[in-house]
Structure formats: structure tokens, C-alpha cells
Amino acid sequence: MAHNTQSALPPTNGDAKQPQNFTVGPPPFNNPSADLILRSHNQTDFHVWRDILREASPIFSDMFTVAQPRSDQRPTTDIDAPVVHVTESARTLESLLRYCYPTPDPDFSSIDDLKPVLEAAQKYQIAYIVRALAQQLLVFADGAPLQAFSVALQFDLVDTARAAAKLTLRYEDPCPFTKELEFVSAAAYHHLLSYRRECARVACGVVGNLGWVTSLPDAKDCVWFVRVSTIDRPQNCSCKLSNHEYSVSSYTQYRSYATSWFLLHLERVAKKLSIMPCRGVVVDPSLSDQMVLDAVACSHCRQHILAQSRLLHTRIAAEIDKRISCVKLQIVRKY
């Protein structure tokens, strides 16, 4: 907690000295032995060691060469350390300094809380703090991906922007509005929408073309692929069959058809993927459980559907991840 002190302003027009309140930063930034004071724009003094900040930032190093001498506008102490006035608030400056000092990293409650510190870290060219804050930004991106995406673009954090863009796929199109979009160009938002459309296309392709599934070694054991000698006489299965014929691994000498409930399930998944192209759709119990309920009407399928359904959806989710990872978001660099 900052501590209140009081100083005297120089006389103005012959008037008596007017008192002005200052605060001193919390430990370890209240050390009277420190050789420099950083003063925030809201008049909080942080007592720091030049050598620590010189190593952290070339901008700080340059600033210290023009450090201002102590004046009467300071807390009434015996400290003669020069003062450097900075434009950051006390909260922002304290968070920045905690990264520079051997103290625990600061905690942030939101992207709004983090953004001023990220801005300061870039301003003072402290690369390792920028990297740390970019990682923290992704933590918040899990719940606010569009906001994180927009902030990452503002600070030219390309990898972070791409990671946040991928997290937007967990939300239905369009994502909830964020005020940070006001600082993003129309072109950047257009690229994001194009990225989402392409991800939706490739995700829907996973369930739209099952060639990769039928080629799996255990595809012949899946209850939704029924091997028949004639189309009208399925073996050991009473399910209604579709007219879609598949070439199933190890059963190429027979005709294999997909059950109607299986194709209906794939249609439901594809519809959801078209607006939310991510693995979460595939493993959503509200969808996968419906397929199980449809299958248990058959005495043969009900014996195997639960375990096979879990394996199928795990595989589909992995395939979606694989294909979406190949889709690249176009980003125009600021610098």
C-alpha cells in the first residue's frame, strides 16, 4: 500500500507555500537508500535502483542520463535521489517494476487491467515483459478471444493474435462484440472472418467425407458400417440403411452401407461446425448422446455403440484439430 507524505510547492505570486500530497510506492519501492525515484503521473514515487532498470530497458537507461535533480516539489525526506517523471499511472508502473525486480509477478484481473502494462513494456522496450504479458493475454483469451485478438493486433503480437483467433472458433459466428475492435482495421477483421469461414469449411469436410474413417484398420468393426451381401438383407443388424455405399477397410469384397442414424448424426455435427468450427462441437454430449439414443433401438448396435461412439468422436476431434492447424490467418504487420 502506498504511503502518504506531504511536500511544499514553491511560492506562487508571493503566496505562502501550498502543501501537496504525494505517495510513496509499496515495498520494495519505498527503499530510502535507492538511487532514483520514478514519479507516476498521479504523484506516486517509486524508489528504485538504476542498475536494475538499466539492465531491463534501454529506454530507462537513456532516461537516467537526464534524470532531474530533486526539487522542492517532493516529499519532505532526506532523500537526495533524482526524480524522473513518467506518464504511467502508479498501478501500471508498479506492475511493470515488479517484472523488473526479483519479486512475484503482478496479478491481473482482466485484459483491461493488463493492457496498460503491455503498452508500457513496449514503450520501454522490455522484450521479456512483453513476452510474459503476451502469454498472460492468452490466458484471458480463453474467455474473451476477440478482445485478446484485437489487443494482440494493436501491439503487433502476431503469434498471440493467431492463437486468440483460433480460440474464437469456440464461439458461434459472430463473436460477441468488444470495444477493442474500435482499434482494429476493417481489413484485419475481414481476415478474421475469412479465417473462420475456411476453418468451418475444413471442419465440415471431416464429417462430410469419411474416406479417412473407412480406411482405418478397425473400420470394419464399427456398427454404423453394415456389411451386406444384398442391400435388403443386413447381417446382424435391424437398422435402416442409407443409400451411401462405402469401401470399408478389410471388407472391400463386400458392399458396406452406413446406417441412417449415423448419417443423420453427421449432418447435425456438420451444421453445428459450420457456425462453430472446433473440436468442442464433436465432443459435445448433447450431440453424441443423441446418436447413441438413435442406435440403441437396434439390439446389435446397442452392444457396441457407447464405446465406439467415444472413439469415433475422439478421432473426429483430432482430425478437425489437425486440419484447422493448417489454416493460416492472414495478418498485416504494423511495423
PyMOL commands that set and color helices and strands:
alter all, ss='L'
color gray80, all
select helices_A, chain A and resi 50-56+58-64+90-100+111-123+127-141+145-154+158-170+179-183+186-208+211-214+219-221+260-273+279-282+285-295+301-303+305-324
alter helices_A, ss='H'
color red, helices_A
select strands_A, chain A and resi 3-8+19-24+36-39+44-48+83-85+225-228+241-246+255-259
alter strands_A, ss='S'
color yellow, strands_A
deselect
rebuild
show_as cartoon
